[in-house]
Structure formats: structure tokens, C-alpha cells
Amino acid sequence: MKPMLKVSAAVLIAAMSVAPALAAIDSASLVVGTKANVVPAMTLDGVIGKWTPQQLTALNGASTVTVFDTKLLYDTTQLKLVSANQTKMMADITQIHQAIDNDAALKAWFVKNKVDVDRVIAVTDTGGKVDVYLY
């Protein structure tokens, strides 16, 4: 096999292995969370900044991802609680942002759906139901 042909074959194989991951997250549709289905701020308080790589991986298998914008859904009292916890957990939240930014498929999904990665404060996966919380 000629050297250039070997390189082309290697590139093709690498591209084929990435395509399923990109297709999986790309197929997840965004659902805008509402006041009717957002968890209480006290419940969210326990997951802000706490995450695992598996929760981010769950985005790949999700058919829908519900995105809750806490600034639009919570009242002033609840937002104060979220804000305080966001400040306290900022180092861990920054790690979530970096993990998303470092995963091309996840980053592409956030860009495509116009979700600002820098506003993500929590990602939860409860029985395949994936929720993303923004602040």
C-alpha cells in the first residue's frame, strides 16, 4: 500500500469512529424547561457543580435534553440560593464547562442549540431523563 493511501485509510477509519458519537448527541432535541416542571431550588442546590463524566455521556444517548434557565424560572428568593451555591461551587462548575468544551460532539450540540456552556451549573441524568440547568 502506498504511504498516502495508508494515511487516507487511517483518517477514514478515525472519522468513521467519531461519526456515531457526533450523530448521537446531534440527534438529541432540546426541550425548554418550564416553571411547571423545574425542580425546587432546594433540590437543585444539592446538584449544582456536582457531576460525573457519565452524566455528560448520558447526553449522547438522550433523545431529548431539557434545559432549565433558572434566571427565568425561579423567583428572587430561589435565585439567591442558586447564586450562593453557584459561587461556592464555581471550581467544580468550571470543570463541567471544560469537560463540555473538550468534547467536540457535546460542544457542537450546545452551539447548535444556542445553549451557553458558560451558564451550565448542573447536568442530571435520572433514568435516561437528561436535564441541564443554567444560571
Buried (B, 14 or more C-beta within 10 A) or exposed (E): EEEEEEEEEEEEEEEEEEEEBBEBBBEBEBBEBEEEEBBEBEEBBEBBBBBEEEBBBBBBEBEBBBBBBBEEBBEEEBBEBBBEBBEEBEEBBEEBBEBBEEBEBBBEBBEEBEBEBEBBBBBBBEEEEBBBBBB
